[in-house]
């Protein structure tokens, strides 16, 4: 066997994070999941592709420069590090690549890695094995051009009769070229726009597995029916849809032999747990879709699923809405930081840990502080707050959050009883101040607990991706 072929590592997985409705937290999830996966797999190359015109994922990773100028817009407008191709300057973005590919094909002398950004060079808080194909605001305009080129007559297209397939799989070919490099173990995460457009179709065609975050708004029959109809061509919601089905992405993908991703996980962000009985009708519908169309799901060969409970165990992870939208999780994205970071073992850190021994007894991770009102604007926020107590205490009523404050309140109440009215008012005022401190501490502590819970859920997802 060719030795060179043995040294080339195949693509280990490409995951599209997508729902055909907005507001599911796709970008936040993609950001934290990629960071977690990179941290747990330092031997792998993690590629992020921002296929949303809003470019929120790119901004979360790159942030601003020392002059508070947005890196993403500077890259997209050729102010930062353009790629030189002949006498052309091409932005190192999704749009730059798609425009070049659909105009000239990908020339042999252009290495696709040229378009990638190692995010740790912009943001040293992040893992060195994270790379980004940056989004840009011109993606929607480029999409109109792509749609026109995709439907060109064979005699007019540089791709001949294969224009539809070549353009639809343009991003897949980009990924394939990178995965062919020697020694690369490539894992790809694609943040997919919710709208049904050619950009969404290109992103879905580039992935082999699908992660679907859902919320209360999506957890009903219609939400899934339209999504399954759009991507897999079944559960058509109306006769009109059936009549025009030959225009659908699914129909055309089949016609042109374009492989579509399989559902790997449904990430339930609904306030209703997937285990609640009053929620069973929706899950019965999803399970029914699975039974009729198991080929749409990423099934393990050795697994046979017969019950709804077995289906949930394999394909559903409850992603608590309270945990995924809490202050620390959102602030980490705004401040371009990982959610949890390995604790610094220097002396100062150790002394700080001793002062909070009841709060970090079972973890070697720190959470970014939420105590500073300006911290969300810092590019490199100080990581100061310890993570959590032992798992057994994580969901307790938190009576020991700050025992000193509680003891002071009780002590002052006893002292107040023996004072005259004037001094009693002063004493009660002090108690109120202490009570406010306790409330702030409780709020901070609960945020930390939710962040740790979110991190544990990310661990579950990463484990599922590694199966």
N, C-alpha and C positions, 0 to 999 in steps of 0.2 A: 504493500500500500504506500501511496505517496506520503513521505514524511511531512511535507509542507501542509498537506490536508489535515494530518493528525494534529498539527500545532495550532490549527484554526479552531477557535471555540465557537460553537453555534449560539444563536440567540437563545437565551435561557427563558425569556418570557417577555411579552409586551402586553401591557394592561391599559385599557381605556377606562377612565372614570367618567361615567356618562349617565344622564337621565334626560329624557326629552322635555323635561320641565326645568325651569330655573329655580333657584332658591334652595337647593338641596345641600349646599356646602361642599360642592365638588372640589373647588380650588383649595379651601382650607384642608380638606381631607388629603388631597394630592400632595400638598406641601408637607404635612406632618408625616404621611405615610412614606414618602420618598426619603425624608430625613431619617426616619426610624430604620427603613430597609438598608440605607447606606451605612448607618452606624453598626447594624448587626451583620453586614456582609462587606467588610472592608476589602475582600478579594475580588469583588464584582464592580463593574462599571455601571453606574446608574445614570440613565439618560432620561431627562425630563423634556417633554415637548409641549409647548404652550400653544394650543389651537383655539384659544379664545381671543377675539378682537380686543377685549378689555385689558388683556395682558396682566391680569392681577397676579398670576403665578410667577411670571418673570419679575415683576416688581418685588414680590415677596422674597425672592432669592437674591436679587441684585441691589435693591434699595437705591439710595442716592449717593452721589459723590461728595467730596469734601466741601463743595460749594452748594450743597443741597439741590443739585441738578439731577433729574431723573435719568438713571442710566439707560433704561429701556427706550425712552424717546430719543436719546442721543445715539444709541445704536441703530434704531430704525431710521433716523434721518441722516445717517452717514457721518455724524459728528464724531463718533467713536469707532475706531478700528474697522473700517470697511474692508471688504475683500476686493482685491483688484483682479479683474478678469479682462485681459486685453486692454482696451481703453475705457472700460466700464468700471464703475464702483458699485458694488453690490452689498447691501446690508446683511450682516450675519444674523438673519432672522428667518422665521418660517416663510414669510412672504418672499424674502430674497431668494431662498432655495427654490420655492415653487415657481417663481417667475423665471429663474434661470433654467430650471428643468423643462418647463413647458415651452420655453422659447428655443432651447438648443439641445434638449436632453442633458444628461449630466456628463460633461466632457471627461474623457479619460484622464486628463491632466488636472482635474479638480478633485481633491480629496474631500469627501463630505465632512470629515472631522474639522475642516477649516471653519465650518459654520458654528461649531460648538463652543460654548463658554464654560470653563471650569469655574464654578460659582465660588469656590474657596479663595480664588484670586481676588474676587470682589468683596467677599465676606468670609474672613478667616474663622468665624464661628462654626462654619458648616464643613461637612466631610469633604475630603479631597477627591473622593471617587464620585462626586456628583457633577454631572454635566447638563447644560441647558441648551436646547434649541429655542432661542428667544422668540417670544411673540412680538407682534407690532400692530399698531392701530390701522395699518393699511390692508389688513387681511381681508376685510369685507370687500374692498375695491378689487383686490386681486382675485377674489372668489368669482366676481362677475366675468372677468376675463377667462378664468379657468373653465367656467361653465360653457362659455362660447366655444373655446377650443375643444372641449370634450365632445361636443356635439357637431363638430365640423365634418363635412363630407370627406371621405377617405382621400379623394383626389387633392384636397386642399391642406390636409393635415400632414405634418412631418412624421406622425405616427401611423399614417395610412389608415387601414381599417381597424387598427387597434387603439385609436385615440381614447375612447371611453375607458378602456381598461388601463392603459398606460398612465393617464392622468389620475384616475381614481386610486391607483396603487403607487403613485409617485412618492408618498411618504414611506410606504412599506419598502420601496427600493432603497431609499435613503438609509433606513434602519438596517436593511440587509447588507448594504455596502460596509457599514461600520462594524457589523457583527462578524464580517469576514476577516477583520484584522487579526493578526497573530496574537494569541494570548489573551484576548478580550473575552470576559464572561459578561455579556451584556444583558441588562434588565431595563425595560423601558416603561415609563409611566406617561400617559398622555391625558392632559386636561382638555376635555372635549366640550365644545360649545353646545348649549342645549338646543339651539335652533336647528331646524331641519334644512341644512344647506349643503353645498358641495364640500365645504370645509369640514363639516361634521362627517360626511361620508368618507372623505379621504382619511380622517383620523380613525374612524371605525375600521376601515379596510386595512389600516396599518397595524392593528392590534390583533392578538389571537385570543385574548381573554377580556371579559367585561366585568367591571365592578360597578354596581348600580346602587348609589345612595338614594334612600327614599325618606320622605317625611309624612306627616299626617295627610297632607294634601294629595299625596301620590298613592296612599294606601287605600285604594278603592278600585273597583273593577275597571272603570273607564281609563284610569291612568295607565294601568298595565296593558289594557287591551290595545290602546293606540301605540304604545311603545313596541309591543310584540308585533303588531301589524306593520309598523314602519321598518323594523329591522329583520323580521323573520317571515313576514307575509302570512301569518295565521291570526286567528281571532279577529277577522275583519269586522270593524265596528258598524259598517253599513253597506247596503247594496251599491251605493255610489262608489264607495271605496273599491269594492270588488270589480266594478265595471272599469275603473281607471287603474287597476292594479299594475298594468304593464308599464306605467310611469313610475312606479315605486322603486326605491333603492334596492329592495330585496329582489324584485323581479329582474331588474337590469343587472344586478350583481350575478344572479344565476345565469342570465343570458350570456354574460361575458366571462364567466368562470372566475369570479372574484370571491375569494373566501372571506366569510364574515366571522367575527369573534363569537365565542361561546360564553355564556353567562357563568362566571366563576363564583361570584358572591353577590348577595343582596344585603346591603348594609342598612339596617333598619334604624333610622334616626327618629322614627315616630315616637311620640310620648307613650304610645301603646306598645307594650312589649309584645313580641311575636308569640309569647306563651299565654297571653290573656285570652280567656274564653270568648269574651265579647268581640274579639277581633278575628275569630276563626273564619268567618265567611270570606273575607278578603284573601286569607291564606289558602283556603280551600280552592278558590279560583286559580291562584298561582300554581298550586300543586296539580290542579287539573290540567293546566297548560303544560306543566312538566310531563305528566303521564302521557299526554297526546303527542308531545314533541320533545322527547328526551334528548334528541340530537342537538338542540339549541343550548344545552347545558354542558359544562365541562366535567363530564363524569369520569371518575376513576374506574379503570377496567375491572378491578377486583370488588367493586361495590354494587350491591343491588338494593335499591330503595323501594320500599313497598308502602310506607306510611308517611303521613304528613310530618310526624315528629322526626322521622329519619331524614326527610327532605330538609327540614329546618336545621337539623344538626349538621348537615353537609353544606348547605348553601346560604344559610342566614346567620348573620352576626348582629346582635342588638347593639347599636351605637347610640348610647344615651344622649338625648337632645340636651339635657342639662350639662352633661360632661363636655359635649362637642362644641357648645356655644359659650362656655364659661369664659371669664375675663382673661385668664392666663393663656388659654388656647388661642383666643383671638389676638391677644397682645403679642404673642410669639410671632404670629404672621406679620403684624404691623411693624414689629421691631426687627424683622429679618433674622430671628433667632430660632435655634432648636427648642422644642418644648422642654425637654429634660436634658441635662448635660452631666457628664461624669464629674463627680465632686473633686475639687482640688484638695490634695492631701497635705498641704503645707501646714505650718504650725498655726497660723491665724485661723485656717479653716478648722483645725482640730479644736482650738479653744472655743470657737464659735459653736461647734457641734456639741461641746460639753454643756454649754449654756442651754441647749435645746435638746437635751438627751431624750426626752420623752417624745420628741417629734421627728426623730430620724433614726430610730433604733434598728430599722430593718431595710434601709435603702442606702445605696451609694450614689444616689442621684440628687441633683439640685434643681429647683424650679426658679425661673426668673422672677424677680420681685414684682409685686403689683402695688407696692406702697408708694411709689413716686408718681405723681400726676403727669410728669413729663417723660416717663420712661418709654412710652410708646413712640416717642419721636427720636430716641437715641438709636444710632446705627449699631452700637455695641453695648447693649444694656448690661449693667453689672448684675452678675448672678449671685444673689445673696441669701435667698430664702431656702431653708431646707425643705425636703419633700414631704414625707409623711411618716406617721407612726407605723407600728406593725399592722399587717393586714387585718388582724382581728379587731382593731380599733377604728378602722377607716370609716365605717358607717355608724359609729356610735353617736351618742347625743352630744359629744364633745365637751364633757364637763371639766376636763383637765387641760383645756387649750392654754390658758395662762393662769395657773393656780395662784400666783402671787396677786393678780388683780382681784380674783374671786375672794381670796382671804382678806385683802384690804377692805373690800366692800363690806364683808361680814363684820370685820373688826370695827370699822367706822360706825356701822349700824348700832353695835352694842354701846359704843362710846356716846353716840348721839342720845341714847335713851336717858343718860344721866345729866344732860346739859339743859340750860334754860332755853327758852324759845329762840332768842336771837342767835345764840351759838349753834343751836340745833339746825337752823336754816343754813348756816355756813357748812355745817357738817354734811347735811343732805345734798348741798350743791356739789361738794367734793365727791359724794357717792355717785351723783349723776354723771360727773365727769369720768369717774372710773367705769361706770356702766357703759358709757359711750366707747371708752377704750376697749372694753370687753366685746362689745358688739362688732367693732372694727376687726378685732382679733378673730372673732368667730367667722365673720365674712371672709377674711383672708384665708383662714384655715379651710373653710368649706370650698373655696376656689381651688386651693391646693389639692384637696381630696379629689375633686372632680378632674383636675389635670392629671393626677396619678391614675385615676380610673380610665381616662381617655388614653393614656399611654399604655395601660394594660390591654385595652381593646386593640390598639395598634399592634401590639405584640401578637395578639390572636390572628389579626389579618395577615401579618408577615409570616406567621407559621403556616397559615392556609396557602399562601402564595408559594411556599417552599415544598408543598406536598408533591 
